[in-house]
Amino acid sequence: MHPYLIPLLTFAAAAGVFTITPGLDTAMTLRTATTSGWKAGLAAVVGICLGLGIWGLAAAFGLTALLAASETAFTVVKWAGALYLAWLGIGLILHPRTSLGAAEAVPVQADARAPFRRGLLTNLLNPKVGIFYMTFMPQFIPPHVNVKEFSLLLTAIQALLSFAWLALLVVLTVPLGRFLSSATVVRRMDRLTGSIFLAFSLKLALSRRA
């Protein structure tokens, strides 16, 4: 058996548990897919996974150590993320959509930009993701390996697991498309998601460095 196989499998199992645990990424994916269609949902998933990959890349090269070492850097990123989530949440609560007609009339390419951007920014503006990568991944890096290369490999595994799980959630919303596209459901979904975003905004604002 390859000596690095066990650490990789152990990491995949642990990362899989974190991936399927409901959180902000899950809420954003489900809301986007159910109210804007599967293409927009996949765009959000790609943005989320790209954000995870960027944080993993930063962790591999030690850039996220700045967040752990500097209270100022952590606070700046933390509040930027909290305010962004609060802005999204308040907007969804105060101005929920009542139909999907306008969204469906927009070309797919243009329609995918906003969910992609939201998925990307919600991860990049969350310093806890960077701290997670910096503190979690080293536990699975065996001795006498190239730390950067192995860290990038673990990052790729995490991103693939996240994409597979979130893409599955998008697929599962397709059979419910007609029900979920009704005006009442769309409005309630937007307000529910807005409340979830506000809750995560508060949680992020109150968070501290590990």
Contacts in CASP RR format, 6 or more apart in sequence:
PFRMAT RR
TARGET T0000
AUTHOR 0000-0000-0000
METHOD contacts of the structure
MODEL  1
MHPYLIPLLTFAAAAGVFTITPGLDTAMTLRTATTSGWKAGLAAVVGICL
GLGIWGLAAAFGLTALLAASETAFTVVKWAGALYLAWLGIGLILHPRTSL
GAAEAVPVQADARAPFRRGLLTNLLNPKVGIFYMTFMPQFIPPHVNVKEF
SLLLTAIQALLSFAWLALLVVLTVPLGRFLSSATVVRRMDRLTGSIFLAF
SLKLALSRRA
3 142 0 8 1.000
4 142 0 8 1.000
4 145 0 8 1.000
4 150 0 8 1.000
7 140 0 8 1.000
7 141 0 8 1.000
7 142 0 8 1.000
8 140 0 8 1.000
8 153 0 8 1.000
8 154 0 8 1.000
8 157 0 8 1.000
10 140 0 8 1.000
11 137 0 8 1.000
11 140 0 8 1.000
11 154 0 8 1.000
11 157 0 8 1.000
12 157 0 8 1.000
12 161 0 8 1.000
14 136 0 8 1.000
14 140 0 8 1.000
15 154 0 8 1.000
15 157 0 8 1.000
15 158 0 8 1.000
15 161 0 8 1.000
16 161 0 8 1.000
16 165 0 8 1.000
19 158 0 8 1.000
19 161 0 8 1.000
19 162 0 8 1.000
19 165 0 8 1.000
20 165 0 8 1.000
23 200 0 8 1.000
24 85 0 8 1.000
24 122 0 8 1.000
24 126 0 8 1.000
24 196 0 8 1.000
24 197 0 8 1.000
24 200 0 8 1.000
25 48 0 8 1.000
25 119 0 8 1.000
25 122 0 8 1.000
25 123 0 8 1.000
25 162 0 8 1.000
25 166 0 8 1.000
26 166 0 8 1.000
26 169 0 8 1.000
27 193 0 8 1.000
27 196 0 8 1.000
27 197 0 8 1.000
27 200 0 8 1.000
28 44 0 8 1.000
28 48 0 8 1.000
28 118 0 8 1.000
28 119 0 8 1.000
28 122 0 8 1.000
28 193 0 8 1.000
29 41 0 8 1.000
29 44 0 8 1.000
29 45 0 8 1.000
29 48 0 8 1.000
29 166 0 8 1.000
29 169 0 8 1.000
29 170 0 8 1.000
30 169 0 8 1.000
30 173 0 8 1.000
31 189 0 8 1.000
31 190 0 8 1.000
31 192 0 8 1.000
31 193 0 8 1.000
32 40 0 8 1.000
32 41 0 8 1.000
32 43 0 8 1.000
32 44 0 8 1.000
32 115 0 8 1.000
32 118 0 8 1.000
33 40 0 8 1.000
33 41 0 8 1.000
33 42 0 8 1.000
33 44 0 8 1.000
33 169 0 8 1.000
33 170 0 8 1.000
33 173 0 8 1.000
34 173 0 8 1.000
34 176 0 8 1.000
34 177 0 8 1.000
34 180 0 8 1.000
34 185 0 8 1.000
34 189 0 8 1.000
35 97 0 8 1.000
35 100 0 8 1.000
35 103 0 8 1.000
35 180 0 8 1.000
35 181 0 8 1.000
35 186 0 8 1.000
35 189 0 8 1.000
35 190 0 8 1.000
36 100 0 8 1.000
36 103 0 8 1.000
36 111 0 8 1.000
36 115 0 8 1.000
37 100 0 8 1.000
37 173 0 8 1.000
37 177 0 8 1.000
38 170 0 8 1.000
38 171 0 8 1.000
38 173 0 8 1.000
38 174 0 8 1.000
39 108 0 8 1.000
39 111 0 8 1.000
39 112 0 8 1.000
40 103 0 8 1.000
40 111 0 8 1.000
40 112 0 8 1.000
40 114 0 8 1.000
40 115 0 8 1.000
41 115 0 8 1.000
41 170 0 8 1.000
42 167 0 8 1.000
42 170 0 8 1.000
43 111 0 8 1.000
43 112 0 8 1.000
43 113 0 8 1.000
43 115 0 8 1.000
43 116 0 8 1.000
44 115 0 8 1.000
44 116 0 8 1.000
44 118 0 8 1.000
44 119 0 8 1.000
45 162 0 8 1.000
45 163 0 8 1.000
45 166 0 8 1.000
45 167 0 8 1.000
45 170 0 8 1.000
46 116 0 8 1.000
46 163 0 8 1.000
47 116 0 8 1.000
47 117 0 8 1.000
47 119 0 8 1.000
47 120 0 8 1.000
47 123 0 8 1.000
48 119 0 8 1.000
48 120 0 8 1.000
48 122 0 8 1.000
48 123 0 8 1.000
48 162 0 8 1.000
48 166 0 8 1.000
49 159 0 8 1.000
49 162 0 8 1.000
49 163 0 8 1.000
49 166 0 8 1.000
50 120 0 8 1.000
51 119 0 8 1.000
51 120 0 8 1.000
51 123 0 8 1.000
51 124 0 8 1.000
51 129 0 8 1.000
52 123 0 8 1.000
52 129 0 8 1.000
52 155 0 8 1.000
52 158 0 8 1.000
52 159 0 8 1.000
52 162 0 8 1.000
53 155 0 8 1.000
53 158 0 8 1.000
53 159 0 8 1.000
54 123 0 8 1.000
54 124 0 8 1.000
55 64 0 8 1.000
55 123 0 8 1.000
55 124 0 8 1.000
55 129 0 8 1.000
55 130 0 8 1.000
55 133 0 8 1.000
56 64 0 8 1.000
56 130 0 8 1.000
56 133 0 8 1.000
56 137 0 8 1.000
56 151 0 8 1.000
56 152 0 8 1.000
56 155 0 8 1.000
56 158 0 8 1.000
57 152 0 8 1.000
57 155 0 8 1.000
58 64 0 8 1.000
58 130 0 8 1.000
58 133 0 8 1.000
59 130 0 8 1.000
59 133 0 8 1.000
59 134 0 8 1.000
59 137 0 8 1.000
59 151 0 8 1.000
59 155 0 8 1.000
60 147 0 8 1.000
60 148 0 8 1.000
60 151 0 8 1.000
60 152 0 8 1.000
60 155 0 8 1.000
61 148 0 8 1.000
62 134 0 8 1.000
64 130 0 8 1.000
64 131 0 8 1.000
64 133 0 8 1.000
64 134 0 8 1.000
65 134 0 8 1.000
66 73 0 8 1.000
67 73 0 8 1.000
67 74 0 8 1.000
67 77 0 8 1.000
67 127 0 8 1.000
67 130 0 8 1.000
67 131 0 8 1.000
67 134 0 8 1.000
67 209 0 8 1.000
68 74 0 8 1.000
68 131 0 8 1.000
68 134 0 8 1.000
68 135 0 8 1.000
68 209 0 8 1.000
68 210 0 8 1.000
71 209 0 8 1.000
74 127 0 8 1.000
74 209 0 8 1.000
77 125 0 8 1.000
77 126 0 8 1.000
77 127 0 8 1.000
78 127 0 8 1.000
78 204 0 8 1.000
78 205 0 8 1.000
78 207 0 8 1.000
79 205 0 8 1.000
80 125 0 8 1.000
81 121 0 8 1.000
81 122 0 8 1.000
81 125 0 8 1.000
81 126 0 8 1.000
81 201 0 8 1.000
81 204 0 8 1.000
82 201 0 8 1.000
82 202 0 8 1.000
82 204 0 8 1.000
82 205 0 8 1.000
83 201 0 8 1.000
84 121 0 8 1.000
84 122 0 8 1.000
84 125 0 8 1.000
85 122 0 8 1.000
85 125 0 8 1.000
85 197 0 8 1.000
85 198 0 8 1.000
85 200 0 8 1.000
85 201 0 8 1.000
85 204 0 8 1.000
86 197 0 8 1.000
86 198 0 8 1.000
86 201 0 8 1.000
88 118 0 8 1.000
88 194 0 8 1.000
88 197 0 8 1.000
89 193 0 8 1.000
89 194 0 8 1.000
89 195 0 8 1.000
89 197 0 8 1.000
89 198 0 8 1.000
89 201 0 8 1.000
90 194 0 8 1.000
90 198 0 8 1.000
91 194 0 8 1.000
92 190 0 8 1.000
92 191 0 8 1.000
92 193 0 8 1.000
92 194 0 8 1.000
92 197 0 8 1.000
93 190 0 8 1.000
93 191 0 8 1.000
93 194 0 8 1.000
93 195 0 8 1.000
93 198 0 8 1.000
96 186 0 8 1.000
96 187 0 8 1.000
96 188 0 8 1.000
96 190 0 8 1.000
96 191 0 8 1.000
97 103 0 8 1.000
97 186 0 8 1.000
97 187 0 8 1.000
97 190 0 8 1.000
98 183 0 8 1.000
98 186 0 8 1.000
98 187 0 8 1.000
99 181 0 8 1.000
99 183 0 8 1.000
99 186 0 8 1.000
100 181 0 8 1.000
100 186 0 8 1.000
103 111 0 8 1.000
123 129 0 8 1.000
126 204 0 8 1.000
128 204 0 8 1.000
128 207 0 8 1.000
131 209 0 8 1.000
131 210 0 8 1.000
133 155 0 8 1.000
135 210 0 8 1.000
137 151 0 8 1.000
137 154 0 8 1.000
137 155 0 8 1.000
140 154 0 8 1.000
141 147 0 8 1.000
141 150 0 8 1.000
141 151 0 8 1.000
141 154 0 8 1.000
142 150 0 8 1.000
173 180 0 8 1.000
179 185 0 8 1.000
180 186 0 8 1.000
180 189 0 8 1.000
END
